Amino acid sequence: METSTYASKRSIAVAGLISFVGIAFATVSVMYVAGMFGISASLAGQIVSAVEVGGIALAIVMGLLSGGVGAAAVATARWAIARWGRNIAIA
């Protein structure tokens, strides 16, 4: 039995089209996520203030409510505030 590995022009074109569509969707999704997190400075300041005031209690509650994802975000924000200061954390 002999196996042929010949790829037709049609299969190459279909694979190229699928690759192009995939790259286009990935590009749009990255731009959407970047735009979604582009919050205003006043909102970022309020979030930083809440993290400063809430402290470890906020991290525990967010961990219970979000399954750990919120706690990781709060812990990262607390670390950024402690390391670089409030103004850099807002930016």
N, C-alpha and C positions, 0 to 999 in steps of 0.2 A: 504494500500500500504506500502510495506516495502522497505527501502533503505539500500543498502549494501555499506559499506565503505572499502571494501577489496581492497588493492593495489596489483596488480600482480607483480611478479618479473621483468617482462619485463618493466613495467611502472617505477619501481624504478630504473632499470638500465638506462633507457632513461633519467630520471630526473638527475641521477648522471652524465651522460655523458654531458648533457647540462650545468650543473653546472661547470664541469671541463673545458669545452670549454670557458665558460664565464669568469671564473677566469683567464685562460690562456690569453685570449684577453685583459682583464683588466691589467694584469701584463705587457704585451708587450706594451700597450698604455702608461702606466705610464713611462716605461723605454724610450720610444720614446720621450715623452714630456720632460723628464729630460735631455736626450741627445740633444734635439733641443735647449734647453736654455743654454747648456754648451758652451758659447761663450768664445773667447780668452780674455785675460786681455787687450790687446791693443784695441780691439773693444769695450770692456766695458769702457775703459778710454775715447774713442772718444764719446761714448754715454753720459757719465757723463759730459764731456766738453760741448757737445751740450745742455744738460739740464741746465747747469750752465749759459751758454751764452744766451740761448733762454728765460729763465725765464718764466714769466707768459704768455708772448706772444706765446711761444711754446705750453704751456698747452691749450690756447684758440684755436689755430689753430688745434692742434691734436684733441681736443674735437669736433670741427666742422667737421673735415674730417673722424673721426672714430666713431662718434656717442657716444662719452663719454669714450670709452675703452682706447683710447690713452691718453686722458687727465688724467684718473685715473693712468695710468702707469707713466706719467710725474710727476704728483703730488706726487706719492709715491717715485719716484727717488729724487725729490727736498726735500722731507721730510727726506729721508735717508741721503742725503748730509748735510742738516742743522743739523741733530741730531748727526750723527756719524762721519761726515767728508768724504772727497773725497776718501781716500784710502779704507775705509771700504765699501763705496758704490760701488767701482769698484770690490771689492772681491765678 
